Structure formats: C-alpha cells, structure tokens
Amino acid sequence: MADKKTSRKEDYATWYNDLVYKADLAEHSDVRGCMVIKPYGYAIWENMRDILDAKFKETGHSNAYFPLFIPKSYLSKEADHVEGFAKECAVVTHYRLKNAEDGSGVVVDPEAKLQEELIVRPTSETIIWNSYKNWIQSYRDLPILINQWANVVRWEMRTRLFLRTSEFLWQEGHTAHASKAEAIAEAEQMLEVYADFAENYMAMPVLKGRKTASERFAGAEDTLCIEALMQDGKALQAGTSHFLGQNFAKAFDVKFADKEGKLDFVWATSWGVSTRLMGALIMTHSDDEGLVLPPALAPIQVVAVPIYRTEEERQKIGQKLDQLAIELKTKGIRFKIDDDDNRRPGWKFAEYESKGVPIRLAMGPRDLESNKIEVARRDTKTKETFDFNDLANQLVHLLDSIQENLLQRAKNFRKENTHIIDSYESFKINIDKGGFFLAHWDGTPETEERIKLETKATIRCILFEDKPEPGSCMVTGKPSAGRVVFAKAY
C-alpha cells in the first residue's frame, strides 16, 4: 500500500482511483477502456448479484442467456434504439485470422469477411425480442419474465473503474405482457426492487422518479430511475426500469391472440443495474482511510487478528477465536481469523481498514486472561472492549447498528445537500457546489438543453409526488407542473 494518501477534498477523482487500487477491488486492463475486477471486488459484486437474483426470483422471474453477438440488421429495426447506441457499438466484421506472410504475427484474413456484421451487445432488447417472436402466439404464453446476467460493451473514450468502462457486468430484465397496465406495473415493481436493494443493502438512499423525454432509454416510452448523491455532490444514476410500450414487439412483429382470438402486439419492459453500483457503494460511504462497506455486502463482516509472542499464546487465542467462528457461522456472519505470521498486526489493521471490513477484533494474552476482546468499528473508527461471553450476539447487533448508521449518515448528507432553488441566477452560482437542486422547469426540451449547455447540470428525474407543487420555470418564467431534480452527474 502506498504511504501517501490523497484526500477526498484534495482531489476526489484521484482519491477514488487510489482507493479502488488500495482496497484491491480492480485495476485497469491492457485492453483500453476495460478493467480487471479482482477477487475482493468481485466478491462484493457476487454479494450484490446474489441478493438481487433472489429478489428477482421472488417476483417470479427466471434467468436465461442470449447471444453476445447481435446481427446489425436487428438494431436497424427500432429506429430510436439504434440511434441511441450507434456511437457506442463495437462491430465484428471478420471471423478468422491467419499468419502474416512476412512472419510478423497474425493478421485478419480478408477472405473471412462476415456476410453481415455482428454487434457486440450494448444491450439485448433486439436479440431477445427476435427470440420472443418464436415463443409467443397466445395470451397463454404471457407473461414472459426473464432476467439475464451478462457482460455488455459500450465503447467509451473516457473511462473510470466501475463507473464507466467499455465492458461492464450487469443484469438486464426483459419481460413481455398482454396489457399496457401489466407492463407498467412490472416496470414500477422492478424500480421498487432496486430502491429497496439500494437503501436496505447498500445503505444508499435514493430518489425515485422518471426521466425526461431526452434522457429516456433509447426505444422506451417511459424510463423510471433511482438517483443517488455521492460525497462530492454529484448524482449517480443507480438503476433504471423502462416501459417499452409495443415498440419492440412492432419492430420484430411479436403478436399474441387474446382470449377472444384478436391479435395484438405484446407490451414490454426492460430494466437493469450494473457494476456501476460498485462505484456508487465506494463513493457513498468511503473515507480518506479507504473503503467503508455496509455489513450486508461486505465479503468479510468481522475479522479477528490474534496478537501473540509464543506458540502457546497463539494456540490458546486461536482456540478461543475458533469457538467464536463456530458461533458466528451458525448466525450467518462472514468471519475471518487472520493468523498469518508473515504480517504484523499493525499492517493487518491498516489492511482491513483499507478494505472496509465493518468490524475488526483484536485479542492478545491479557485479553485472553480477562476474557475480553477489543472491538473496532470501521464506520465510526471507535474501539470498545467487549466481554467474550455472548460476543456472537453482541457482534450481530453491532453489525445491524453499523448498517443503520451508514444509511442514516448518507441520508443526512443528502438532506444537507438538497436545495430548493427559484432563481436561475442562484442556480448557476450554486450548482458547482454540488448536491440535488429542486427547481421549476417549463417542461420543454429547449429549456432543458439550455440549462445543460450553460451549467452542465441535467434533470436527474421528475420525482414521484402525490401532489406536485406548481410554479414558474426558473429560466423562462413559464408555468411549471412541479419541481424537478437537477444535478451534475457521473
């Protein structure tokens, strides 16, 4: 680990990159724009994936897998969709290599050109709806509720680990329904699943709302989203759920016969979250010392570092910690005893602090004699001495307390950095300070684009509100149906 640490206030971008490397989460690949997710980082992603996967299955969804390659002609079938992704697509044009005649290596065989180019999937609506055409004939075949865990490629010129890379991991749900109402309910349900996961597992509060027409997913009639606020005051779109209407069904001629035998096009949704959630997790909770993880997602929830000088001390302390390990395992706690002789305790303390382990235990000979143990919390950086009796139950309660504290801390930060703005001049002066800005907008794409060009702030979402507050647009003075959320964003 590097001795010099860059603070968040000093240089947020450098702090973020340093943290990802120091916590051993990921690194840049030799393939430009791509990353290597290292075992510790992937373990966090696996915890996210497993929790979400269980939630998807609880709501009736099944996993499937579709091809990585999409014929170019498929993308051409939905005009808005292809326009939205055209500039990000990686294209396969040949299927074979051969040795160069001069012996310099391999070259693309010009005789092996594909009859039709293949797009490396940027998203899978087109390839999936081509399959649904063969699966759906009648209302009896509906609904289809499918999720796919996969990788996608969206060619990026400026990349940042987890937040924006040319290849990333995600899940994408794709569902087919017999009615508009059912499809809308599906899109709304999955947004709630994402919001629940963000708040109760990531300890990250989110705003729920819908995107403006210019910010919608390409090919969607409506895009619902959750938006989170990072510690530098920028917003991050943490998940989206799209009502696709009948657009893809019409593009791929997917019809079904209703109970009266009448043919109609199928109604669709898609929804997804990605490894961008890893970036959100880092930037919501972490500090200048390194990663801070909510216990619900931490690969190691409790780590114990035995401190000893003699082999006898090592064995006695080890027996005590082994006993604790058995008790914690029965309670489902992810526990590690680090008795590696190659590292000093001080090094281990710094390492687990950097990796964000929620609770660190330390036990030496004196602790053993008094039946005590030192307990350090990562979130508050406080230490206490606990009695070893009933320690397992105390640690379970402490993990719950840490989870709650991280969520409350993030909620407080968002509240302190949420501003109600009525004047465009005030908006322009304050937007660079960061945060969510609730302001009136006249609903026109022209005004939305003007604000974006002049301030680099975007409308993050139109909040779901029972009674929106009407007013006047901060830019044009024209009527506004309600305040919307502006912010600078990742």
KEROZA-774387 format. One record per residue: x, y, z of N, C-alpha, C in turn; residue in one letter. Coordinates in steps of 0.1 Angstrom, whole numbers, plus 5000, padded with zeros to 4 digits. Layout:
# residues N
XYZXYZXYZA
...
***
This chain:
# residues 490
500849885000500050005000500950125000M
500450224993501250354992501150425005A
502250495009502250565022501450695021D
501550765009500850895007499450865003K
498550935010497150925007496551055002K
495851044991495151164986493751174993T
493451294998492151315005491051344995S
489851324999488751354991488651504987R
488951584997488851734994490051774985K
491151704986492351744978492051714963E
491651594960491451554946490551434946D
489251454944488251344946488551234936Y
488851264923489051164913490251074916A
491351144921492551064924492250984937T
491551034947491150964959490450834955W
489450854946488650734942489550624935Y
490350664925491250564919492150504928N
492750584937493750524947493050424956D
491850454960491050364969490750234962L
490350244949490050114942491250024941V
492450084939493650004939494049964953Y
494050054963494450014976493649904982K
492349914980491349814985491449684977A
492249684966492349564958491049524951D
490349624947489049594940489149564925L
489949644919490049634904491349704899A
491649684887492749754881492449774866E
493149874860493049894845493649774838H
492949734827493449624818494349684807S
495149594801495949644789495049664778D
493849614778492749634768492249774771V
492449874762492050004765490550024769R
490350084780488950114784488350004792G
489049894794488449774802489149764815C
488549684824489149664837489249524841M
490049494850490149364857489549374871V
488449304873487849304887488549194895I
489249234905490049144913489149074923K
489648964929488848874938488048944948P
488649044955487949114966486749194961Y
487049264949486049344943484949254937G
485349144932484349054926483448994937Y
484048964949483248914960482149004964A
482449134964481349234967480349234956I
480749224943479749214932478949094934W
479548974937478848854939477748864950E
478048934961477048954971475849034966N
476249144958475149224952474349134943M
475049064934474348984924473448874931R
473948814941473148704947471848754954D
472048874961470848934967469848974957I
470249044946469349084936468748964929L
469548864926468948744919467848684927D
468048674940466948624949465748704948A
465948834948464748924947464048914934K
464748894923464148874910463348754910F
463848644916463148514916461948524925K
462048604936460848614944459748684937E
460048774927459048844919458648764907T
459048634906458548554895459448544883G
460648604883461548604872462448484871H
462848444859463748334857464948384849S
466148324851467348354844467448284831N
467948344821468248284808469548354803A
469948304791471148364785470948374770Y
471348494764471148514750472548554744F
472648544731474048564724474648694727P
475948694728476748814729476748904716L
476548834705476648904692475148924686F
475049044681473649084675473849124661I
473149054652473249094637472949244636P
473649314628473449454626472049494622K
471449404614470049434609469049434620S
469349364631468449374642468349514648Y
469449574650469549714655468749814646L
468749784633468149874624466649874625S
466049774631464649754632463949854641K
464649914651463950004660464850134659E
464250234652465050354649465650424660A
464850454671465350524682466450444690D
466250314690467150234697468550234690H
468550224677469850224670470550354671V
469750464670470250594671470950624685E
470250564695470750584709472150514712G
472350404704473550324707474550324696F
474250384685475150364673476550404675A
476750514683478150564685478950484695K
478350394702478950314713479250174709E
478850134697478949994693480249944688C
480649824693481849754688481349654677A
482049644666481449574654482449464650V
481949344649482749224644482549214629V
483649224621483549224607484149094600T
485049024607485748904602485748794612H
485848674608485848554617487048474617Y
488148524611489348434611490648524610R
491648464616493048524615493948434606L
495048484602496048394595497448454598K
498448364596499848414598500148504587N
500848614591501348714581502448644572A
502448684560503448624550504848654554E
505048774560506448814564506848754578D
505948674584506248614597506148704609G
505548824607505448924618504348894628S
503548794626502448764635501248724628G
500048754634498848724627498148844622V
497348824611496648934605495248884603V
494348984600492948944597492948894583V
492248774581492148714568491148784560D
491448854549490548934542489448844535P
489748714534488748624528487748584538E
487848614550486948574561485948684565A
485548764556484648874560483248814562K
482548864573481248814575480248874565L
479248794561478248844552477448964559Q
477248954572476549064579477349084592E
477749214594478449244606477649214619E
478449174629477849144642478149254652L
477249304660477449404670477649334684I
478749364691478949314704477849384713V
477049304720475849364726476149484735R
475449594732475449714741474249704751P
473249624747472049584754471349484746T
470449414751469949284744468549294739S
467849404740466449404735466249344722E
467049374712466849324698466949174697T
468049124703468248984701467248904709I
466848954720465848884729464448894722I
464049004717462749014711462648934698W
463748914691463748824680463448674684N
463948644696463548504702462148504706S
461648614713460248614718459248594707Y
459648634695458748624683458348474681K
459348384684459048244683458448184695N
458448254706457948194719456448234721W
456048334715454748394718453748384707I
452648314709451548304700450248354706Q
450048314719448748334725448948404739S
447848454745447848514758448348414768Y
448148284765448648174774450148174776R
450848234766452348234766452848354774D
451948434779452348554786451948554801L
452648624810453748704807455048624806P
456048674799457448614800458248714809I
458848654819459548724829461048674830L
461948734822463248684821464348784825I
465348734832466548814835467748754830N
468748834826469948784821471148854829Q
472048774834473348824839474348814829W
475048924825475848914813476849034814A
477749034804478549154801478149224789N
478349354788477949434776479149524773V
479149574761480149664756479549784750V
479949904756479650034751480950114750R
481350134738482750194736482850324742W
483650344752483850464759485250524757E
485350654755486550724752487250764766M
486450804775486950844789486350744799R
487250674805486850564814487250594828T
486550534838486850534852486350394858R
487250334865486950204871485550194877L
484850094873483450064878482450164872F
482750294872481750394868481550404853L
482550384845482350394831483550324824R
483250204819484250124812483650074799T
484450034790483949994777483249854778S
483649774787482949654790482649654805E
481349614808480949604822480049494824F
479849454837478949344840477549404845L
476549334842475249384846474149274846W
472949314850471849224847470849304839Q
470149234830469049304822467849224822E
466749274828465449204827464749244815G
464049144809463249164797461949094798H
460849164799459549104801458549134790T
457649044788456649064778455249044784A
454249124781452949124788451849144778H
450649104783449449104774448749244775A
449149334784448449464785449449574789S
449049694786449849804789449949824804K
448849804811448849824826449749724833A
449749604828450649504834452149534832E
452449584820453849614817454249734826A
453449834827453749954835453949904850I
453049824855453149774868454449694870A
454949624860456149554861457349654862E
457349754854458449854854458549924867A
457349954873457250014886457749924897E
457349794896457749694906459249684907Q
459849674895461349644895462149774900M
461549894897462250004903462150004918L
461049954924460949944938461949834944E
462249734936463149634940464549694940V
464949774930466249844930466349944942Y
465250014945465350114955465450044969A
464749934971464949854983466349804985D
466949754974468249704975469249814978F
469149934971470050044974469950084988A
468750104994468650155007468950055018E
468449935017468549835027469749745027N
470449745016471649655015472849745012Y
472749845003473949935001473950045011M
472850065019472750175028472950305021A
472350315009472450435000471050484997M
470650595002469350655000469250694985P
468150674979467950714965466650794963V
466650874953465350944949464750854938L
463450844938462750764927461950864918K
462050844906461350934896461450884882G
461050964873461150934859462051024851R
462650984840463451064832462651154823K
463251264819462651344809462751274795T
461951324785461951254772463451244766A
464251354768465551354763466551264770S
466151224782467051134790466550994790E
465450964783464950824783465950724777R
465750604780466450494773465950494759F
466950464750466650464735465650354732A
464450394727463450304723462350284734G
462450354745461450344756460450454755A
459250424760458150524762458250594775E
458850524785459050584798460250524805D
461050594811462150544819462050594833T
462050494842462050524857463450504862L
463750574873465150564877465250584892C
466450544898466750584911468050664910I
468150774917469350864917469950874931E
471250864932471950874945472850994944A
473151044956474151154957475451114963L
476551134956477851094960478451204969M
479551174976480151264986480751384979Q
480951384967481451504960480351594955D
479151554958477951644954477451604940G
478051504933477451474920476451354922K
475551354913474551254912475051134905A
474451014908474850894901473550814898L
473250784886472050704882472450564886Q
471650504896472050374901471250264895A
470150294889469350184883468250244874G
467850174864466750214855465750104852T
464550144850463450044846462650114835S
462550044824461950104812460550044808H
459550124806458350074799458550104784F
458649994777458949994763457750004753L
456550004759455350004751455349884742G
454949904730454849804720455949824709Q
456949904712457849944702458749824697N
459249744706460049634701459149514696F
457949504701457049404695456749434681A
456549564678456249604664457449594655K
458649624661459849614653460149464649A
459749374658460049234655458749154652F
457649224650456349154647456049044657D
456049084670455648994680454249014685V
453348934680451848944683451348824691K
450248844698449648734705448148744703F
447448634704446048624703445448634717A
444548724719443948744732442848634734D
442048644745441048544748439948534738K
439748644731438748654720439348614707E
440648584706441248554693441748674686G
441648794691442048914684443648924686K
444248954675445748974675446149114680L
447149124688447649254692449149234695D
449849354695451349344698451549334713F
452549274716452949244730453449374736V
453249394750453849504757455049464764W
456049554765457349514770457949604781A
458849554788459749634797461149574796T
462049664801463449614804463949694815S
464949634823465349704835466749644838W
467649734844468949684847469749764857G
470649704864471749764871473049704868V
474149764870475449724866476549734877S
477749694873478849714882479149864886T
478349954880478450094884478050104898R
477150014903476850014917478050004926L
479049934921480349934929480850074931M
480850154921481350284922480450364932G
479150344931478250414940478450374954A
478750254957479050204970480250274976L
481350274968482550334972482350484975I
481750554966481650704968480550744978M
479650654982478650694992479250685006T
480050595009480450565023481950585026H
482850575017484250565020484850695024S
486050685031486750795036488150805032D
488950895038490350915034491250795038D
490750705047491550595050491250475041E
490250475033489950365024488450335023G
488150215019486850165017486050155030L
484750185030483850165041482650085035V
482449965040481449875034480249855044L
479049865039477849825048477949675050P
477749625062477849485065477049395056P
475949435051475149345042475849305030A
476849385025477549345013479049315015L
479549335027480949305030481349165028A
482349125020482748985019483248935032P
483949015041484248985054483549085063I
482649035072481949125081482649145094Q
483349045098484149055111485448985108V
486549055112487948995111488548995125V
489248895128489948885141491448875139A
492148955146493648955145494148905159V
494648785160495248745172496648805174P
497048845186498348905189499048825199I
500148775196500848675204502348685202Y
503148635212504548625210505048475210R
504348395217504748255218503748155211T
504248045208503347945202502247905211E
502547905224501447865234500347975234E
500748105234499748205233498948195220E
499648165209498948155196497848045197R
498247935203497247825203496047855212Q
496347915224495247945233494248055227K
494848155221494048265215493248205203I
493948125195493348055184492147975187G
492247895198491147815203489947895206Q
490248015213489148105217488448155204K
489248195194488648255182487948155174L
488548025174487847915167486447895172D
486347905185485047885192484047995187Q
484548125186483748235181483348205167L
484248155159484048125145482848035143A
482747935151481647835151480347905154I
480347995164479048065168478648155157E
479648235151479248335141478748265128L
479348145125478848075113477448035114K
477047995126475547955128474648075127T
475248195129474348315127474548385113K
475248315104475348355091476348475089G
477248495098478248605098479448565090I
479948645081481148615073482348655082R
483048565087484148585097485448525092F
486548605095487848555091488848575103K
489648475106490748485115492048505108I
492748615109493948635102495148605112D
495648485111496848445119498048425111D
498148495100499248495091500548555098D
501548465100502748515106503648605098D
503348615085504148695076503848845077N
502748885084502449025085502249065100R
502649185104502449225117501049275119R
500549275132499249315135498949455130P
499849555131499649685127499349695112G
500149615104499849605090498449555087W
498049455094496749395092495649495095K
495849565106494849665110494649765099F
495749815093495649915082495049845070A
495349725067494849655055493349635056E
492849595067491349575068490649705069Y
491249805074490649935074490549985060E
491549965052491550005038490549925030S
490249805034489349715027487949735032K
487749815042486349845047485649735055G
486449645061485749545069485049615081V
483749585083482949665092483449655107P
483849525111484349515125485649435125I
486549495133487849425135488049395150R
488349265152488649225166490149205168L
490649235180492049205183492049145197A
492849035198492948965211494448925214M
494848975225496248935230496148855243G
497348825248497348745260496648805272P
496748935274496048995285494548995283R
494049015271492648995268492148855271D
492948765267492648625270492448595284L
493348645293493248625307492048685313E
491648805308490448875314489148835306S
489248745296488148705288487448825281N
488348915276487949035269488449035255K
487949125247488449135233488249285228I
489149335221489049475215488149465202E
487249555202486249565190486349705184V
486749705171486849835164485849845153A
485149955152484149975142484750055131R
484550015118485150085107484350215104R
483050215107482250335103482550455112D
482750435125483050545134484450555139T
485250455135486650445139486850445154K
485850395161485850385176486250235180T
486850235192487150105198486550085211K
486149965214485549925227486049795231E
486049765244486349635249485149555253T
484949445247483749355249484149235257F
483149195266483349065272483148955262D
483948855263483948745253482648665255F
482048655267480748585268479648655260N
478948585253477848635245478348735234D
479648715230480248805220479548795206L
479148675202478548655189477248735188A
476448735198475148805197475448955197N
476449005205476849145205477249185191Q
478049105185478549135171477449145161L
476449055162475249065153474549195155V
474349235167473649365170474549485165H
475849475166476749575162476749595147L
476749485140476649485125475349555121L
474249525127472949595124473149745127D
473749775138473949925141474849995131S
475849925126476749985115475950005103I
475149905099474349915087473350035088Q
472750055099471750165101472450295101E
473650295108474350425109474850475095N
475350385087475750425073474650475065L
473450415066472250465059471850605064L
471850615077471450745083472450855080Q
473750825080474750915077474550965062R
474350875053474150905039472850995037A
471850965045470551035044470851185049K
471551195060471851325065472651405055N
473651345048474451415038473551465027F
472651375022471751415011470851535015R
470351525028469451635032470151765033K
471451765038472251885039472651935026E
472551855015473051895002471851894992N
470651904997469451924988468952064989T
468852134978468552274979467352304970H
466452394975465352444968465752574961I
465652584948466052704941464952764932I
464852894933463752954924464353044914D
465553094916466253184907467253114898S
467253144885468253084877469653134880Y
469753264884471053324887471653244899E
470753224909471153154921471553004918S
470852944908471152814904472552804898F
472852904889474152904882475252924892K
475053004902476053034912476352914921I
475352844924475452734934475652594928N
475352574916475352434910476752374911I
477852454910479152394911479552344925D
478752384935479052344949478552204951K
477752144942477252014943476051994951G
475351884949474051854955472951844946G
471751804952470551804944469851944945F
469351984934468752114933467352094928F
466352134936464952124932464452254927L
464152254914463752384907462652354897A
461952464894460852454884461452464870H
460852384861461252374847459952374839W
459952444827458752464820458352334811D
459152234812458752104805459252104791G
459952204786460352194772461752144770T
462052074760463452024757464352144755P
463852254749464752364746465352424759E
464452444769464952494782465852394789T
465552264788466352164794467752164788E
467852184775469152184768469952304771E
469252424772469852544775470552534789R
469852484799470452464812471652374812I
471552264804472652174803473852234797K
473652314786474752384780475452484788L
474552564795475152674803475652634817E
475252524822475652484836476252344837T
476152264826476552124827475652044837K
474652094842473652024850472551964842A
472051844846471051784839469851754849T
468651734843467551694851467751544854I
467951514867468151374871466851294871R
465851354875464551284875463351384878C
462251344874460951414878460451324889I
460451374901460151294913458651244913L
458451124918457151074920456551144932F
455551224930454951304940453451294939E
452751284951451251274951450751414947D
451351514953450851654950452051744946K
452451744933453551824929453151974931P
454152054934453952194937454152274924E
453052334918453152414906453852544909P
454452594898455152724899455552774886G
456652854885457152914873458552874871S
458852844858460152794854461252894858C
462352854864463352944869464053014857M
463952954845464653014834463753104825V
462553054822461653124813460553194819T
460253154832459053214839457753154834G
457753054825456552994821456052894831K
454752854830454252764841454952634842P
455152584854455752454857454852364865S
454752244861453852144868454352114882A
455752124884456252084896457852094896G
458452084907459852094907460451964902R
461651974896462351854892463751864898V
464451754897465751744904466951764894V
467651874896468851894888470151864896F
471151824889472451804895473451784884A
474751794887475851754879475951604882K
476351524872476251384874477451304868A
477651184872478551094866477951034854Y
***
